[in-house]
Amino acid sequence: MKWQFKKLLLKVAIITLALTIAAVTIQKAYFKNEQNVNSVKIIELDKQISNSEFIISEEMILGKLQSKSEIVSVEQEINKTDTKVDDGFLGKRETEMNVHGSYKMGISTKNIHIANVDNENGTVYISLGNPELVSLEIPFNEVEIEKTSGWLRLSMSEDETKSFYKSVHKNIENEILNDKEIMSQANLNNQRVIKELLIGLPGVNDIIFSEESVK
């Protein structure tokens, strides 16, 4: 009887020991898993911090700008009539020329200069050159020409017509470049296009144009 009782006590002791070992093992596994989860979170946080410390360089800005050879900010149609008066042996002759076309204003990217880069606030300071006439297209084959007076005179020859056309073309070019309203609007549009181009770069929060770019 005593021997059976001892056997029972031994079984109880073995079962208790087994349960204790199992409990300790489970607890260790839980703590280890919790530590692994915490370490993953720390690594992800470190990655976010390193991404926010992006350094803006002049090379990065210029590389983005020079991905385009020129920036077009204004495009307008042209419909203009010019008159040429010339005297001859058979009297005065007046000739009208109607031209149709278009012009584009913008700036060459080589004339965009980085004045300063403020990495602390993510601000880039830029100096622009004057707006440029990127293109002036007035097709010669679409020119309309008409003699309006001087009935005793012949109409313009082909050479005279080409000379008149070149004169009109040059006058239109000068008018555009000397029009303060056109130049001011082109300058504002240049700034807007450049700002839209650069503001998406990593670390860039604002673009400020220096006084030199307002002429």
C-alpha positions as CSV (number, residue, x, y, z in Angstrom):
1,M,0.0,0.0,0.0
2,K,2.8,2.3,0.9
3,W,4.6,1.5,-2.3
4,Q,1.5,2.4,-4.4
5,F,1.2,5.7,-2.5
6,K,4.8,6.5,-3.3
7,K,4.3,5.7,-7.0
8,L,1.3,8.1,-7.0
9,L,3.3,10.9,-5.4
10,L,6.1,10.3,-8.0
11,K,3.7,10.6,-10.9
12,V,2.2,13.8,-9.5
13,A,5.7,15.2,-9.1
14,I,6.6,14.3,-12.7
15,I,3.4,15.8,-14.1
16,T,4.0,19.0,-12.1
17,L,7.6,19.3,-13.3
18,A,6.5,18.8,-16.9
19,L,3.8,21.4,-16.6
20,T,6.3,23.9,-15.1
21,I,8.8,23.3,-17.9
22,A,6.1,23.8,-20.5
23,A,5.0,27.0,-18.9
24,V,8.5,28.4,-18.8
25,T,9.1,27.4,-22.4
26,I,5.9,29.1,-23.6
27,Q,6.7,32.3,-21.6
28,K,10.3,32.5,-23.1
29,A,8.9,32.1,-26.6
30,Y,6.3,34.9,-26.1
31,F,9.0,37.3,-24.8
32,K,11.3,36.5,-27.7
33,N,8.5,37.0,-30.3
34,E,7.6,40.4,-28.7
35,Q,11.2,41.5,-28.9
36,N,11.4,40.6,-32.6
37,V,8.2,42.7,-33.3
38,N,9.6,45.7,-31.5
39,S,12.9,45.4,-33.3
40,V,11.1,45.5,-36.7
41,K,9.3,48.6,-35.7
42,I,12.5,50.3,-34.8
43,I,14.1,49.5,-38.2
44,E,11.1,50.9,-40.1
45,L,11.3,54.1,-38.0
46,D,15.0,54.5,-38.8
47,K,14.2,54.1,-42.5
48,Q,11.6,56.9,-42.3
49,I,14.1,59.2,-40.6
50,S,16.8,58.6,-43.2
51,N,14.3,59.3,-46.1
52,S,13.3,62.7,-44.5
53,E,16.9,63.9,-44.4
54,F,17.3,64.1,-48.2
55,I,20.0,66.7,-49.2
56,I,19.1,69.0,-52.1
57,S,22.1,69.6,-54.4
58,E,22.6,72.1,-57.2
59,E,23.4,69.1,-59.5
60,M,20.0,67.5,-58.8
61,I,18.2,70.8,-59.6
62,L,20.2,71.6,-62.7
63,G,19.8,68.0,-63.9
64,K,16.0,68.3,-63.7
65,L,16.0,71.7,-65.4
66,Q,18.3,70.6,-68.2
67,S,16.2,67.5,-69.0
68,K,14.5,70.1,-71.2
69,S,16.5,72.3,-73.6
70,E,14.0,75.1,-73.2
71,I,10.8,76.0,-71.3
72,V,7.8,77.3,-73.3
73,S,5.4,79.3,-71.1
74,V,3.5,81.5,-73.6
75,E,2.1,80.6,-77.1
76,Q,0.0,83.1,-79.1
77,E,-1.4,83.4,-82.6
78,I,-0.4,86.2,-84.9
79,N,-2.7,88.0,-87.4
80,K,-1.2,91.2,-88.6
81,T,-1.5,93.6,-91.6
82,D,1.3,95.9,-92.6
83,T,1.4,98.4,-95.4
84,K,4.4,99.4,-97.6
85,V,4.4,102.7,-99.5
86,D,6.9,103.4,-102.2
87,D,7.3,106.1,-104.9
88,G,8.2,105.5,-108.5
89,F,8.2,107.2,-111.9
90,L,4.6,106.3,-112.4
91,G,3.5,107.4,-109.0
92,K,3.0,106.1,-105.5
93,R,2.2,102.5,-104.8
94,E,0.7,101.1,-101.6
95,T,0.9,97.4,-100.9
96,E,-0.8,95.5,-98.0
97,M,0.6,92.3,-96.5
98,N,-1.5,90.1,-94.2
99,V,0.5,87.5,-92.3
100,H,-0.7,84.7,-90.1
101,G,1.3,82.6,-87.7
102,S,2.2,82.1,-84.0
103,Y,5.0,82.7,-81.5
104,K,6.3,81.1,-78.4
105,M,7.9,82.7,-75.4
106,G,9.9,80.9,-72.7
107,I,13.5,80.6,-71.6
108,S,16.5,78.5,-72.4
109,T,17.4,76.3,-69.4
110,K,21.1,77.4,-69.7
111,N,19.9,80.8,-68.6
112,I,18.4,79.5,-65.3
113,H,20.8,79.9,-62.4
114,I,20.7,78.5,-58.9
115,A,21.4,81.4,-56.5
116,N,21.2,79.4,-53.2
117,V,19.9,76.2,-51.7
118,D,18.5,76.2,-48.1
119,N,18.4,72.5,-47.1
120,E,17.1,73.2,-43.7
121,N,13.8,74.6,-45.0
122,G,13.8,72.8,-48.4
123,T,13.9,76.2,-50.3
124,V,15.7,76.7,-53.6
125,Y,16.5,80.3,-54.8
126,I,16.6,80.8,-58.5
127,S,17.7,83.7,-60.8
128,L,16.2,83.8,-64.3
129,G,17.3,85.5,-67.4
130,N,14.9,87.6,-69.5
131,P,12.1,85.8,-71.3
132,E,13.1,84.7,-74.8
133,L,11.3,84.4,-78.1
134,V,11.6,80.7,-78.5
135,S,10.0,80.6,-81.9
136,L,8.3,82.9,-84.4
137,E,6.5,81.1,-87.2
138,I,5.0,83.1,-90.0
139,P,4.8,80.8,-93.1
140,F,5.7,82.7,-96.3
141,N,3.4,80.6,-98.4
142,E,0.4,81.8,-96.2
143,V,1.1,85.5,-96.8
144,E,-1.6,87.5,-98.4
145,I,-0.5,90.5,-100.4
146,E,-2.5,93.1,-102.3
147,K,-1.7,96.3,-104.1
148,T,-4.3,98.9,-102.8
149,S,-3.2,101.9,-104.8
150,G,-0.9,102.9,-107.7
151,W,-2.9,101.6,-110.6
152,L,-0.2,102.6,-113.1
153,R,2.4,100.6,-111.1
154,L,3.0,96.9,-111.4
155,S,2.4,94.7,-108.3
156,M,5.4,93.7,-106.3
157,S,7.8,91.3,-107.8
158,E,8.8,88.1,-106.0
159,D,12.0,89.7,-104.7
160,E,10.2,92.8,-103.5
161,T,7.6,90.6,-101.8
162,K,10.3,88.6,-100.0
163,S,12.0,91.8,-98.9
164,F,8.7,93.1,-97.6
165,Y,8.0,89.9,-95.8
166,K,11.4,89.9,-94.0
167,S,10.8,93.5,-92.9
168,V,7.4,92.6,-91.5
169,H,8.8,89.5,-89.8
170,K,11.5,91.6,-88.1
171,N,9.0,94.3,-87.0
172,I,6.8,91.7,-85.4
173,E,9.8,90.2,-83.5
174,N,10.8,93.6,-82.2
175,E,7.2,94.4,-81.2
176,I,7.0,91.2,-79.2
177,L,10.3,91.7,-77.4
178,N,9.6,95.3,-76.6
179,D,6.0,94.7,-75.3
180,K,6.3,95.1,-71.5
181,E,3.0,93.3,-70.9
182,I,4.0,90.3,-73.0
183,M,7.5,90.1,-71.3
184,S,6.0,90.5,-67.8
185,Q,3.4,87.7,-68.4
186,A,6.1,85.5,-70.0
187,N,8.3,86.0,-66.9
188,L,5.5,85.0,-64.5
189,N,4.7,82.0,-66.6
190,N,8.3,80.9,-66.7
191,Q,8.4,81.0,-62.9
192,R,5.2,79.0,-62.7
193,V,6.4,76.3,-65.1
194,I,9.8,76.0,-63.3
195,K,8.2,75.8,-59.9
196,E,5.9,73.0,-61.1
197,L,8.9,71.2,-62.5
198,L,11.0,71.3,-59.4
199,I,8.5,71.2,-56.5
200,G,8.1,67.5,-56.8
201,L,11.8,66.7,-56.2
202,P,12.7,65.0,-52.9
203,G,13.3,67.6,-50.2
204,V,12.1,70.6,-52.2
205,N,9.3,72.5,-50.5
206,D,9.5,75.9,-52.1
207,I,11.0,77.8,-55.0
208,I,11.8,81.5,-54.6
209,F,12.9,83.7,-57.5
210,S,15.3,86.5,-56.9
211,E,14.7,90.1,-57.9
212,E,17.0,89.7,-60.9
213,S,14.4,87.5,-62.6
214,V,11.8,90.3,-62.6
215,K,12.8,92.8,-65.3
